[in-house]
Amino acid sequence: MVHGTHSARKARAATPVFEVVRPEPRNSFVWHTHDYPAPCARWNYHPEYELHLITKGCGQYMVGDYFGFFAPGNLVLIGPNVPHDWFSDVTPGESVPDRNIVLQVNKSWFTGLMTLCPELDVLHGLLAASGRGVEFLGPGVAALGARLAGLGTMDDAARIPAIIGLLLDLAQCSYRTLCSAGLTLSPDDRELEKIDSIIRNIIDDNIVFRQQAEIAKAVGLSAPAFSRQFRRATGDTFVSFMKKLRIGKACQLLMTTDASIADISAATGFGNLSNFNRQFLQIRQTTPSQYRRDVRRLVKQDAETAKIRNDRPYGMHSHHAQRYVQ
């Protein structure tokens, strides 16, 4: 029996973990690729829409209560909080490099976009159907998947119209829904909902100094019970989760302020500068100073690119933009 089949069966009886999706400070969405196995390749759910493309390998996948088989080219749109996972048929120790291409977009991004641009109301049907998982079908899927892959080579500004164009064409593509409407929570899942609410409050309020014991007491749980429930819901410890959150906040400050590294270290809850530098390097694979230099260089390049575009006569903008002004 291959590892993927065993994993898929095991996941059917498991509670999905809450995945925290955090875009880079300069982005409103997440586009990434990952291998299999990988830490993020697990039975999970999150509040973002997810467009998921398989580029390599075969196996089984689950969306809600649906169980099916996939091959390269499998393109699926998952709605907010719908549990899902893909399990490749691999032997122990085997891996599939760059198996997935994933685009994750916050629900509020779509809401704001369709409020500003009523012409995009045609997306409502597709987004509603994604609550049951949508698998795209037909000869045009390969080209749509290639466009999703192509987002990885674009600069940030070009990605926005490209994403909108891709979604509009997906709405015109043949598709089928996969799982039952709605998911019934078991009594045990009420504790997961409590942890889910805590996570969202921590992220929304940018809280970096809260201690585990303090939060556990506030929600009426003992420290050990809170620790167990938190790990069950997120697949991560509270300490590790908060460390990643603090580093994310530090990235925002490095990009948007001229505060010293030492001041940012203190503002994000690290006890000393050496610890901050060590943790930042571990998570971001670069130093805070280098991160600031790299981000500011990219911002400058984007500003120069935008100026060149704005200086062009009307009608000479990129082909992505032309699709939406005709």
N, C-alpha and C positions, 0 to 999 in steps of 0.2 A: 504494500500500500504506500503510495507516495505521500509525502508530508502535507501537500496542499489539501488533499481529501480529508485527512485526519483533522487538520486545522479547521476546515470548513464545518465539519460535523460538530467539533467542540464548540465553535463560535455560535452555532444555532442555539445552544443552551445557555450561552453566556450573556451577561448584561453588557450592553455597549458602553464604552468609556467615552467621556466627554473630551473632545479634542479642542484645544484652544488654538484658534487661527488668528495670528497677529501679522498683518502686513508690515512691511518696512515703513518707517515714518513718512517717506515720500510717496507711498503708493496707497491706493484705495482698494486693492485686491491682491491676491497671492497667486502667482503662477510658478509652478516648480515641477521638477521631475524627481522621481525617486526609484531606488532599486527594490527588489523583493528577495529576501525579507528586509524589512526596514522598520524602525520604531513607529513610524506613522502608518504603516500598513497593518491595521488591526480593526477589529469590529468596533466602530466608533460612530459618533454623531456630533454635529455642531450646528450653530444657528445660521451658517453661511450656505448659499447655493454652491454646489460643486459640479463642475463639468469635468468628467473623468474619461481619459483615453488610454486604452491598453495598446502599447506598441510592440510588445514582445511576449511570447509564451502563451500557454493555454492553462485553463483551470476552471475553478468554480467561483461564482460570486453570489453575494447575498445583498438584497435591498429590502429592508423591512422583513416581511414574511416570505419574500420571493427567493427561490434558489435556482440558479441556472448556470450555464457554462459559457466561457468566453474564449476568444482567440484574438490575435492582433486586429485592430480596427474597431474593437468594441468601444462604443462611445455612448456614455450615459450621463444624464443630468439628474442630480440628486437635490431634492428640496431641503429646506431647513429642518434640522433635528430628525431626519430620517436615517436610521442606522444602516450601515453599509460596510462591505469589505470585499476584496478580491483575493483569492487564494490560488497562487500558481502551483502547478503540478511539478514539484521539485523534490529531489532526494535530500536527505539530511546533509547539510554542508554546502549544498548547491545554491547559487544565487542567480537572479536575472537582472543584469544591469539596466538602468534607465527603463524599467518596465512601464512606468506610468507617466503621463503628463496630466497635471491637475490645475484647474483654474477655480479659485474660491473667491466668491464675491458676497459682500454683506447685503442682507435684505434691504437695508436703508438706502444703499446705493441705487438699487432698482427703483425703489419708491420715489426717491428724489428725482431720478432721471425721467421717470414717466410723468411726474408732476410738472416738470419743466417742459417736457416734450410730449404732448398728447398723442403725437403721431406714433409713439412707441407703445400705445395701448395694445397693439397686435401681439405684444409679448405676454399679456395677461394669461391667455389660455395655456401657453407653454409653462409658465411659472407655476400656475395652479396645478397642472398635471404633474409637475416635478415632485409634488408632495407624495406621489405614489412611485416615484422613480420613473424616468423616461429613457428608454433605449431607442436610439435613432436607427432607421432602417433605410435600405435602398442604395442604388449605385452612387449617389452623391455623398455618402458618408465619408468615404476616403478623402475626398477633397476638403470636407469640413474638418476632419481630423488633422489634415495637413495645415490648415489655417490656424487651428489651435496650437499646433507645434510651432508654427511660425511666429507666434507672439514672443517666444523666447529670444528672438533675434532683433526685436524692435526696441526703440527707445520708449521711455515712459509715455510721452505725449502721443506717439503713433499708436500705442496699444489701445487707447480709449476708443477711437472710432473703429479700430479693427475688431474690438470685442463687441461693440454695438452691431456692426455689420454681421459678425458671425452669429450672434443671437437672433437677429432678424431672419437670417437664412435657415437657422435651425428651426425657427417657428414655422417655416414653410416645408420642412423636411417631414417625410413619413416617420412616425414613431409609434411605439406601444408603451403603455404603462405596465409596471411590473408587480407592485405589491398592493395589498389591501389598503383602503383609505383609513388613515389614523392608526395609531398603535395604542393598545391597552396597557396601562402600567400595572404592574403587580404591586401589592402592598410594600414590598421591599424597595421598590423604585421610588417611593415617596422620599426616602432619605437621599436618593440621588438627586431628586428635584431640589431638595434643600441645598445640597452642595453646589448644584448648578447655579442656583440663585446667589450663593455666596461668591462663586467665581465671577459671575457677571458684575456683582457690586464692587468687587475688588478691582476689576479691570476698568469699569466705567468711572470709578472715583479716583483712579490712579493711587490707590493706597499702597504705600511701600513699607510702612512701619508697623503694621498690625502683626501681632504675635499669634501663633497657633492656639495657645491656651485662651487668649482673650476672645478669639472668634468662636472657639468651641463653646465657651461659657455663654456667649451671646445667643447662640442658637440652641442652647439646652442640651449639648452633648458633652460627654466626658472627653478628655484629651485623647485617650486611646481609641474611643469610638469615632471621633472626628477624623483621626488619622487614617483609620481603616476605610471609612466611607469616602474620604477625599481621594485616597489612592485607587479605590474601586471605581470611582467616577471619572478620574482623569488619567489613570495609569502612571501617575507621578506622585512624589511626596509633596507635602505642603511646602517644605523648605526649598526643594528644587524648583517648584512652580514659582514661588516668590522671588527666587534668585533670577529666574529668567524674566519675570515681570520687571524687576528693578533694572536689569540690564537693558530691557526695551525702553524703559523710561529714560535711562542714561543716554541711549542713542538719540532720542528726541531732543534732549538738552544739548548734546554735542552738535547736533545739526542746526538747531534754531537759536542758540545763545552763544555768547562769548565767555561764559563762565569758565573758570579754571577747572582742570580735571579734578583737583582736590575738592573744590566746592560741589561739583557734580557727584563725586563719590559720596560726600556727606548728605547731599540732598536726596539721594536714592537709597539711603539706609545702610551703606557699607561702613563697617567700623573703622577701617583705615585704608589708606590709598593703595598700599601694596596688595591687600586682599582684593580691592576693586579691580586693579589692573590684572591680577591673576584670573579672577572670575570672568572678566570681560574677554580676555584672550581665549579662555576655555570655550566660551559660548560663541563668540563672533570670529574666532580664528584670526584676530588682528588686535592691535592695541587701541585704546581710546583715542590717542593722538592721531594715529594713522587713519582710523575710522573717520574722524572729523575732516582730515585733509581729503580723503577719497570722496566723501559725500559732498563737500563744498566744491570740489573739482567737477563733479557730475552736475551739480546745480548750475555752475557757471556755464558748462557746456550746453545744458538744456536751455538756459537763458539766451545764449548766443544763437542756438538753433532756432528758437522761437522768434527771435528778432529777424533772422534771415527769412523765415516763412512769412512774417507779417509785412516785410518790405516787398514781397513779391506782388505783382498785380493780381487782382481778383481773377480766379480761374486757373492760376498756376500752383495752387496748393496741392497737397498730396492727393492721390486718387482715393484714399480712404475718406478724406473730408468731402470730396466731390459727391460721393454717394448720397450724402444726407442734406445737400443744399440744392439738389436738382428738383 
